[in-house]
Amino acid sequence: MSLTFKERLAQRAKQNRAAFSGSYKSDIVKLHGLSKAEIDSITADNTDVEIYAQLIEVVKEASATNESQAALKEQVLELGEIAVKIAKKIPSLASIIV
């Protein structure tokens, strides 16, 4: 049985609360604070926007589950070069990836 819209919304709110109370909460805030110009400066196409959204989700999940820095680094590297470039715009994430 599929969830109703209200149930999905409640589930998403619970996940977001966990992410924003986890170990990478400040990184999530900083990622959200990047301007479109900062993101667009990485590539000429829209790929960076897609990867940016995926990177935020990866960091949210890592924060919610209190993953180690090594695990987060591995996941960011799996997203590829664009994700690494975006992550390096956040000093605390850059220090993990280097």
JOWOQUI-V455497 format. One record per backbone hydrogen bond with DSSP energy under -1.0 kcal/mol. NH is the residue of the N-H (numbers start at 1). CO is the residue of the C=O. Records with the same first field share a line. If there is no record, write none. Layout:
NH: CO / CO
//
This chain:
8: 4
9: 5
10: 6
11: 7
12: 8
13: 9
14: 10
15: 11
16: 12
17: 13
18: 14
19: 15
20: 16
22: 19
25: 22
28: 24
29: 25
30: 26
31: 27
32: 28
33: 29
34: 31
39: 35
40: 36
41: 37
42: 39
50: 46
51: 47
52: 48
53: 49
54: 50
55: 51
56: 52
57: 53
58: 54
59: 55
60: 56
61: 57
62: 58
63: 59
64: 60
65: 61
67: 62
72: 68
73: 69
74: 70
75: 71
76: 72
77: 73
78: 74
79: 75
84: 80
85: 81
86: 82
87: 83
88: 84
89: 86
90: 87
94: 90
95: 91
97: 93
98: 94
//
